[in-house]
Amino acid sequence: MQLITGAVGQGAANAAHDVALVQAILLKTTRAATATCAAAPYLASYDGVYGPATLAAIQAFQADHVFVNTTTQQCVPNPNATAGQVLPNDATWTQLLARVPAAFAELRVLPGGKRVYLQATAAQLQTRIMELVAMTFAPVFRVKVRACIDQMHAQHGIAVGVCPQGDRRTFAAQYALLLQVPSVTNAGPGESNHNFGMATDIGFKDLAWLQANGTVDNNETWWLHHLNANNMAQANLFWEALRTVGTGCLVGAFRGPVHDRPHLQNWNDATVSTPARLAAHLQASGTMQWSHSGGVYRCNLGMGTSKYPVGTAAQIWNLQATVTVANIIQARAEKPMPPGSPPVTAATVTAMRQALRAQFDLADTNWQNWTAS
């Protein structure tokens, strides 16, 4: 069981995370039936807010198990306990741990949080690690993803894992995501950090957390949809915990866009232009010269040194590059064609669009050689 950081109860510090944890234990611990009362939990619900109901539950538990002679059932003092309070490792805390059901012997709560959850088992952690083994990442970044999974379990008892499509994506998969409704990305083929195995989306699938009445949600999604619907502020604490661990010195990854909560990557966005690096990667992988400016890619079409606007990554991938007959004629003027070459027509434009797409295919195949500088 996670140890409370301070006292809970009458006149105590009552930090929200400590209150929530003590409340949850009292909620899951049943008071024995008496001649006048049926067996029932010491507390009916939990919310991380100390009040009269929490005090009454602490006092009732102490009367039953702390300030009592278990043989004679007479009230007795206990020098290791404080009436109306639970302190770290005092007699009340020890008795709480001894009487909470085994299924709830490893409850956790995030610092500053109010939503209690069950610590993941070693087997659950191993499952997430084995899922990672089957995924595709650049070797240098795979180490950081593994470290993040390990550290989330070590620090918070949570077995996070890589979300579906959260490892290396092909350019085709990236294009499919770009077209998805509702939108999940603005990055075209080759413009996502994921396309080069140096970014990941990490989530909380199967995180088991306690609803206010003590019911356990065992079917959480990768993206914490259930908890987010229950309490968005508490869900955000889990994402912030993930980001803090992921960007800490023991992992060394970087956050992506603020709104992309599961995302971690291998470099700082402030120092890298993904479109510029795609242009460089296209040039290193294929047979044409590339650059990016004004929101579009420019290419020499495999002829000469002048570059012509050929559209966005999505347009090029979809064989809708903005190259024109005039562009090809100008490019041919820099690199004269052999005598008898056919004139430039609409068919030539179609063939050039296919050739530009082929350059993207080469870059996709060569993904492991992409660099951030």
N, C-alpha and C positions, 0 to 999 in steps of 0.2 A: 504494500500500500504506500502511496506517496505520502510523505510526512507533511503535516501542516506546518506553515512557516511561523505562525504566531498563535496566540490564544484566541479562542472563540467562546463567546458567552457574555454574561453580565459584566459590564465594565471592561471588556477586553478590546483588543485592537479590531477584531472582526473584519479582516481583509476578505474581500468578496470570494476569492478562490478558496480560502480556508473555510469560510462559512459554508460554501457550496459543498465542499468535500465532507464536512461533518454532517451537514443536513442529509446528503445522499446516503451516508452510512446509516444514520438513524432511520431513513426512509426504507432501507432494505433490511433493517434488523427488526425482528418481530418481538413484541412484548408478550410474555406468557399470559395465558388466560387466567382470570381470577373468578371468584364466586359471583362477582357482579359485572365483569367486563370480559368480552371475547378477546382472543388473541388478535393483535393488530400491530402494524408498524408504529414505532415511536413517533414518527412524523408522517404526515399525509402527502407532502410535496416538498420540493426544494426550489429555491430561486437565488441563492447566494446573498440574500439580504437578511441580516440578523433582526429578530423581533421576538415578541412574546411567545409565539408558538415554538420557536427554536429553543428558547430558554426552558420552556416547560418540558420539551422533549429531553433536553440534557439533564434536567433535574430528575425526571422520571427514570431515565437510564441509570443515573447515579444512585438513586434510591434502591433500584433493583440489583445493581452489580458492583457498586463502588463503596458506598457508605453503608455496608451491611455485612453481618456475619452470616456466611453462606450456610452454616450449620444450624444456628438458632434463628436465623432470619431477623435478628435484632439490629437496629441501627447502631453503627459504630463509627468513630472517626477514622479518617484515612489520611495520614500525613503526606502522602504522595498525590493528593488530589485537592482541588479547589472547588468548593460548592458553586454550582451554576456556571462552571467554566470547563473547557477542554484545552489542555496545553500540550505542546509537542512532547510525546513520550511519557506523559504522566499516567497515573493509574486509570483515569477515565479513558484516555486514548488507548491504552493497552487493552482494557476491557472491551472497548468498541471493536478493536481488531479481532479479538478473540471470539466475538459473537456475530459478526457480520457473516452471512452465508458465503461459503467457499467460492461460489460463482462470482462474488463481488469483492473478493479479497484483494484485488489489484485495481482499484479505482484511481483515476487521475483527473487533474484539472489544470488547464494552462494558467500561468501567472496572470493575474488580473481577470481571469475568466470566471464564468458562472455555469458553464455547461460541463458536467462531469462525464467522463467516458471510461471504458474498460481498457486497460493496458493490453496491447497486442501480445500474443504469445510468440515464443521463439519459432514455432512452426509457421505462423502467419508471416513473420519476417522472412523466413527462408523461402516461402512461396513467392514473395515479391522479388527476392534476389534471383530466384530461378527464372522468373519472367524476364528480368533484365538480361540474363545471360542469352536469351533467345532473340534479343533485339539488336538493332544495328545502330552503332554510334562510332564516331571517330575515337580511336583508342584513348587519346588524351582526355576526352570528355567523359568517356564511359567511367573512368576512375572517379570523376567528380560526382556522377550520378549515383554510383554505388556508395560513395562517402556520404551523400545526402540521405540516402535511405538508411544507412547505418546510424547516422547521427540523430535523425528524427526518432529512431527507436531508442537510442541510448539516452537522449535528453528528455524526450517526451513520452516514450512508451507507445509510439504510433508507428504502424507498419505502412508507410506510404509506398506508392509504386508508380511506374510510368503509365500514363493514361493511353488509351487507344490512339494510334497515330501520333504518339508523343515521342517517338524516336526519329530516326532518319526517314524523311519522306522523299520519294521520287518527285521529279518535276511534274509528272502526270498527276500524282496524288495531290500535290500542291495546287494545281490548276482546278482539280475537282473541288477542293475545299474553298477556293476563291469563288466558285459559282454557287456554293451551298447557301441555302436560305433557311433560317436567318444567317446573316453573314458571320463568319468566325475569323476571317483574316482579310487583310488588304494586300497581302503579298502575293505577287505572281510567281510563276515557275522560276526557280532559281533565286528568288528574292527573299526567301524565308531562311532563317537560321537553321531550321530543321533540315533543309535540303542537303546540308553538308555534314550532318551527324554531330553537330556541336551545339545543339539545343535540345531541350526536353520539356515536356509537360508532365508534372508530377501531381498525383491526386490522392484522395483519401477513401477510396472504395472500401466498403465494409467496416469503416470506423464505427464501433459500437458505442453509442452515446445514450445517456439517460434523459428521457423526456421529463417534464416537471413532475409528473405523477409516478415516476420510477420505471415506466415501461422502457425497455431497451429497443432502440432502433438498430437492427442488425443488417439493414439493407441499404446503407448509405451509398451514394453514387461517387464516382471519381471526383465530381465537381461539387460535392457537398450540397446538392440540391435540397435534400430533406432538411438539413440544419439551417440552410440559408432561408428556407421558407418558414422555419420555426423561429429563428432569431438571427437576422443578418449580421448584427454586430458581433455575436458570438462566432458565427462562421468566419468572419473576417479575421478574428484572432487566430484561427487555425492557419489561414493563409499567411498571415504575418509571421507566425512561428516557422512555417516552411521557408519563407523568404529569408528570415533571419538566419536560420541554420544553413540554407543554401549559399548565402553570400558570406558566411562566416569564414574564419581562417582555416577551419578544419575541412571545408569543402572548396571554397574559392571560386564559386560560380558568380554570375551577375544576373540581376533582374532584367526582364524585358519591359515592355510597356506596362504602365501602372495598372491598366484595366485587365491585363492578361495574367490573372492571379496564379495559375499553375506553372507559369513559364520561368525557366532558368536557362542561361546560355553561357558560353565560354568566353565572352568578351563584352566589353562595355559599349553599348550602342552609341554613346557620345563620341567614341573614337573610330567608328566604322560606318561607312556608307555601303549598305548592302547592294544597291544598284551599281555603284562604282566597282565593288568587288566582283559582282557578277560579270560586268563588262570585261574586267581583267581576266577572269576565269574563262570566259568564252574565248578570248584571244589566245590564252595559253593552251586551251584544249582543242581548238579547231584550226581553221585555215584562213580566217578572216580577221580584220582589225576592228575593234569595238571601242565605244566610249558611251557615256551616259550623261545627258544634260537636258535641262528643260522638261524633265519628266518622261523623256523617251530615250530609247537606245538609238545609237548611230553606228553605221557599219560601212566599210569600204566595199562591200559586196564581193570581196575577193579580188578586187581590181584597183590598182593605184593607191593613193594615199588619202584622197578626199573621202569623208564619211557622210552618209546620207541618213536622214531620219527614217527609221523603219518601224516605229511604234513602241508600244509597251511590251513587257514580257508576255503578258496574256495574249496580246494580238499576234505576236510572233509565234507563240506556241500553237495558237489556233489557226495558223496558216492565213492570218489576215494582216500580215505586215503591211505597212503603209508605203512600201517601195513603189515607185511609178516607172512608167516607160521612160520618162525624161531622166530619172535617176540612173537607170541602166545605160542609157545612151551616153550620159556624161561620164559614167564610170568607164565605159568602153573607150572613150576618147583618151583616157589616161593610160589605158593598156590596150593598144590596138588589137583587134581580133584577127585571126588568120583570114586570108582571102577566101571568099565564098561562104563566110559565116552568115547564118540566116539573119534577117532583120529583127529588130526588137518589136515584139507584139504582146498582146495580152497573154499569150501562152508563155512568153519569156518571163513575164511578171509572175505568173503562177509557178514556174520552175524556180525562180529566185526565192519566192516565199517558202518553197519546200527546202531549198538549200539553206535558208536562214534557220528554219526549224531544225534541220539536220545538225547545225552548229550547236543548238541547245541540247539536242540528244547527246552529242559528244561531251558537252559540259556535264550533263547528268551522269553519264557513265564514268566520268573522271572526277566525281564528287570528292573523293578522298584527298585530292590535291588542291582543293580550294584553300586559300589563305585569307586571313583578315587584314593583311597589310602587303 
